[in-house]
């Protein structure tokens, strides 16, 4: 997520680091690169210009503190302005007291509207609400079947009528909700491929008849400027309460997230970060700004850890804690940790939310396949080897490598990684949750997943040349000279 804009902003701000004094000239030079990074990320042209203007004005007038690197002060200004650009946001729901709360979803076809309806219903059900999904998209009959399937998966009732009028379907659904004591109605309305083809009169009529408490626009984050244009058109017609950005786990350049609030004055309320129905998150401008600047989002990780822990029984959690405190951490336990990490979402997103950890995955490397390779190594071991990895010698490494489709040196790297992880887990077992998260933020500097670093996730390639003893000796001499 946002790799392009991360690199662009990082490169621009790096040029300010280490300078004893920052002048107006080099600030403006760096801000031009910031502007270029924003435009490349498909941020609205006017928004990018205004953003750079505000950062420049604050930076030029900034009193440089002696104790702080000037570039760090400007970094903080960029962060603050990114937060202001996307916020403030109130992601909480405001429920009616004496009648069902009505939420209307609208958007173009193919933006993920029906799936988001299911995600929203699951989110509300977990908050103790009794939602009703309403199939008001009669333009696409498959949408009705899709909503019914989603409803069955999350155990939420679906109201539908076909054929019929979308307006009548919504009216009848609200009456049905009152009769059956369902307290939240989610209207999944029809969409079209292009904004010019949208049945805005029909949506206005549903808005007038149903009188929704909240109207959310569903936008695909990967569409960039088109998402901003759609938001403006829908807001002019319906007066939106918020936007839900979908497919944020894909190759989203960030333009929509950074532009929508500024252009339309409509806040982003939620983001979809995966296809599964539990992959809907509240939008946090602070966390998003932090991730855009390559600093991760610790609060989102804490939330994901808490959700995963909620699925583990107290008895099992206490058993894990006891094993860790005794130092009895096996390779089977190591594998379980990976399984729990996978429950937190796509591996790359999880690591990306930890400051510095996204660098462990080389460009172009599929983190999911890397984790599968590690699991393949574990599955190729015997029970004894998983319980006591110290018995694994060179012959056993060769057998495990053959069974997992890897190389013996990768098995050696894995065992060293496990040993490092075991030591770390013993230390973490005695820490509070906050201390654990602080430790995780320093994993990259500590040499996490070492020895081998990123090699652990990336197979060793063939360099085409094996250095001779003479060449290696010369390299050692050069290193010694550099140290002097």
N, C-alpha and C positions, 0 to 999 in steps of 0.2 A: 504494500500500500504506500503510495506517494514516493516511491524510490527516486523518480526523476526530480521532483521538487526538493527532496532532501539533499540530493547531490548538488543541485544548483545553489541552494541557499548556503549549504556547508562550504562550498568552494568560495562563494562571495565573502562570507564572514571570516574564512581562514586568512584572507589577505590582510585583515586588520590585527591578527594576533601577533603578539611579540613586539608591536611597535610601541616605543616609549611614549610617543605623542601622536594623537590622531587629529588630523587637520580636516577642515571643511572639504578640501580637495579630495583626499582619499576616502572620506565618507561618501561623497557624491559618486565617486568612481565605483565603490562597492555597491551602492544602492542601484546603480545602473545594471549591475550584474544580478542583483536581487530582482529587479524589474524583469529582466530577461528570463530568469528562472520561473517567475510567476506567469509570464505570457506563454512560455513553453508548456506550462502545466495547464494551459487552457483557462486561465483566470481571466475574467472580463477585463477588457483593455482599460476602461475607466477606473475599475476597482484597483487594478495593479498600479496605475498612476497615482491615485489618491493614497494608497497604502505607502508607496515609496516616499511620497511627499510628506506624510505624517511622520514616518520614521526619520527622515532626513532632518525635519524641523526639530524634533526632540533630541536627536543625536548631536546636531550642531550646537544647540544651546545647553548641552549636558556638561555639568561640572565634573571633570575627571577626578576620581578619587585615587589617591596614591596607593591604597592597599589593594585595589582591584585593577586587573588588566582592562584597559579601555575597551577592548573588543568584547569583553564579557558584559560590560555595561550596555553596549549596543545590542548584543545578543538578547539581553533582558528586554530592551525596548522593542525589538522585533517580536519577541514572544508575547509581550503585552498587547501589541497591535494586532497580532494574529488572533489572540483571544477576543479582543474587541470586535474584530472583523466578523467572527462567527458567533459571538454571544451578545448579551446573556441569554441563557436558555432555561426554561422551566419544563423539564420532561414529565412532571407529575400530571396525573389525570385529575380532572375536576368533575366529580360525579354528582348527578342530580339526586335529591333526597326523596322525592315523592313520586318518581316515575323512572322508567328505564333511561339510562344515559345513552345517547345516540352518537355514534362516531361514523362519519362518512368518509370513505376512501375514494379518491379520483386519480386519474392519470392516463397517460397514453397506453396503448396496447403494447404488451411485451416488456413493461417496466418492472414486473414482479408484483403487481397489485394483489392478485388472488393469493399468492403465497404469503405476502405480507399480512393479509387479512388473517390467515391462519396463525402466523407468528404473534400478531397482536392479541388474538383470542387466547392463545396459550399464556402469554404474559399476564393478561388480565385474570385468567383462571388461577394462576399461581399467586395472584394478589388477593384471592378469595372471592372474586367476582363470578357471576353466572352469565357468561356471554352467549349471544345468539348470532351466528353468521347468516347473512342474508345475501342470496345469489341474485343480485339486481343487474347482472351483466347478461342480458338476453340476446345481445348482438352475437355473442360467441357461446353457443350451447355447450361447448366443451368446458367452459368456465364453471358451469353449474356442477358438472360431474367432478371437476377438479376440486371445487370447494367441498363437495360431499365427502370425497376421499380424505381431504385434510381434516374435516370435522370428525370423521371416524378415528383418525390417528390420534387426535388430542382429546377425544371424548367431549366434543362440543356440538350441540345441535345446529342443524342448518335448515333455514327456511327457503323454499323455492317454489315457484309456479312457472310452468311453461306449457303452452305459450301464454303470453299475457303482456301487461304494460309494466315497465320498470317502476313507474310512479306508484301504481296500484300494489305491486309486490312490496315496496317499501312501507306503504301505508298498512297493508295487511300484516306484515312482519312485526311492526311495532305493536299492533293490537294483539298479535299472538304472544309477544313477549310479556305484555301486561297480564294476559290470562294465565300464562304458565310461570309467572313470577321470576322471569329472567330479567336481570337488572342492567345489562349492557347489550346494545344492538350495534353490530358492525355491518355497514352497508358496503358491499363490493360492487361498485358501479361499472358501467361499460366504458371502454376506451376505443380509440382509433389509432392508426399508425402515425398520423400526422396531426398537428395541432389545428390546422385549418379544417380538418374533417370531424373534429370533436362535436358531439351533440350538446353544445353548451346550454341550449334552451331546455333540454331534458334534464340536465344536471341542476339548472336553476329551479326547475319545477320540483325536483326531489328535495332540494334545499328548502324551498318554500313550504312544501307539504310536511316533510319529515322533521324540519326544524332541528337539525343536528347540533349537538353541544360542541363538537369538534369536527373540523373538516381538514383532513390530511391529504396532501399531494404525495403520490408515490413516484419517485424519480430514480432512474438508473444513473448511478454516479459515474459510469464509464462514458456517458454521453456528453459530459463537459458543458460547453456553452448552450447546447440544446436544452439541457436540464434547466438552466437559468431562464431561457426564453419561455419554456413551458410553464415554469413556476409563475412567471409574470403574467402570462395569459390566463392561467387558472385563477390566480389571485384577483385579477381584474373582474372575473366573472363571479367568483364565489366567496371572496374574502377568506382566504385560508388561515387556519390557526397554526399550521406547522407543516413541515416537509419531512418525509421519511426517505432517506437515501438508501437504495439497494445496491447489492454487488460491490460493497466496499472492500471485500476480500479479493476482488479481481484487480485488473490493471488500471485502477482509478488514478488519474493524474492529479486530482485534487482541485481542479478548476471549479467544479460545482460546489464543493464544500466551502470554498473560500469566497465564492461570488454570490450565492443565493441570498444570504441574509442582507448583504449590502445593497443588492439591486432591488430586491422585492420587499425588504423589511420583514420577511417571514422567517422565523427561526427553524433550523433543522432540529427536530425533536428526537428522532431515533435513526439508527443506521443498521442495515442488514449486513452481517459479516459472514454469511455462509448460507448454504441451501437448506440445512436442517432447521426445523421449526423453532428450536431454542436459540437460534442465532440472531436475535434481535437485541440490540443494546441501546441504552440511553446515550444520547449524544452529549459529550462533554467537551466544550471548546478548549478547556485547559489541557486535557489529555490529548486532543487532536493536535493542538499547537505544539505540544511537547514532542509528539511523534513526528510531525512535519520537520521539526528541527533536529531529529535524530536522537532525541533524549528519552524515548520510550514513554510508557504510560503505566506507572506502577499501580495506580489506583484500579485500573481495569484488570490488571493481573491479580490483585488482591481479591477483587470480586469474583473472578473466575476460580481462584483457589477455594474460596468459600463455597461456591456452588458445587465444585467437585467433592469437597469434604462433606457436604450435606448429603451426598448420595452414598457415603461410606458409613456403615454402622458404627456406633460408638465403641462397641466391643472390638471391631476390627481395627479402628483407629488407635485404641489403647494398646492393642497387640503390636501394631507397627511401632508405636512410640517406645514400648518396652524393649523390642528387638534392637531399635536404634541406640537406645541408651546403653544396652549391654555390648554394643559393637557387633551384634549378630546381624549384619547386613549382607545378604547373599545376592547372587546374580539374578535369582528369581525375583527378589525384591526390586532390584534395579530395573527389570523388565516391567514390573507393575508401575513403577514411577513413570515410564514412558507411556504406558496405557492411560494413566491418569492425565498426563500432559496432553494427550490426543483428545481427551474429553473436553479440554479447555478451548478447543478450536484448532484451526489449521496451525501446524507447527511453526511455520514462518511468521504468522501473525503473533503467536505466543512469544517467540523469541524476539520479534520486533518490538514488542511492548516492554521488553526488559532493556534498559539502557546499555548500549554497547554489545548486546547479545546478537543482534541481527547480523553483525559482522562475521559471526561464526559460519554463516552460510555463504559460500562463494557465489558470485554472480553466475547465473545460468544453472546452478545446482538445484535439483528438486529435493527439498528437505524431507518430504514424505518418503521418497525412495531411500534416502539416507537412513531414516529411522527404520524402515523395513529391512534394510541390510543388517542393521544392528540386531534387530529381532531375529533375523535369520541366523546370525552367528550364535545367539543364545539358544535358539531351538536346535542347533546342531550339536549342542553339548549334552553330555550325560547328566543324570541327576546328581551324581557325585561331584562332577566338575562344576555344576552350577552352585552346589552347596559349599564346595571348597576349591576355588579357582587356583589355589597354590599348587595343586597336583598337575596342572596343565604344563607339560614340557613341550619340546620342539615337535615330537612325533604326534602328540595330541593336537597341537596347533595346526599341523598339516592336515590331520583328519577333519578337524572342524572347518578349516578353510575349504577343503574339498566338498564338504557337505553344505556349506553356505554360499558357494560360488565366489569366495573371496580369496585373498592371498594370506599366507602365514604371517607376514609383517602387520597386516591389518588386525589379526587376532591379537598380536602382541600389543598393538596400540590400544585395542579395546580393553585388554586386561589392565593396562596402565591407567586408562581412563576410569575403569571401575574402581581401582584402588584409590585414586584421587577422590572419586565420588563418595566412596565409603567413608573416607576420612572426613569429608565435608558434611555428610549426612549425620555422622556422630556428633559433630560440633553443633549442627543446626537443631538436633534433637533437644538440646539444652537451652535453646533460645526461644524468645517470644516470637509471635508472628511478625511483628514489626522489625525485630532484629534479623529475622530470616530474610525479609524482603530487602533490607539494607545490605545483607550479605550477597544476595542475588545480584544487586545492582553493581557489585564489584567483581562479579565472576570473571568478566573478560580480562580485567587487570590482574586478577589473581592467577590467571592461566587456566581457567575452567576448561574442562574436557581435554586437558593436556596430559601427557605429552602428545604432541601432534596437532593441537589446536584445531584449525579448520580441516586438517588432514583426516580427523576422525570422521568427518562428514563427507569427505571427498576422496575417492580412490587415488592412489599414487599413480601418476601418469608416467609414460616413457619419455625421458628427456632426449633420448637418441645419443647420449654421450656419457660414458662412465669416466669420471676423473681419475687420472693416474695418481700414484703416490706422490710424485713430484709436484703435480698441480695442487694437490691438497696441502702439501708442505708450504708452497708459496702463498696459498690463501691464509694459512695460519700466521705466517710472517706479516702479511698485510694487516691482519686483525690486531696483532700485537702493536704494530706501529700506530694504528689509529687510536688504541687505548692510551698510548703515551701522549 
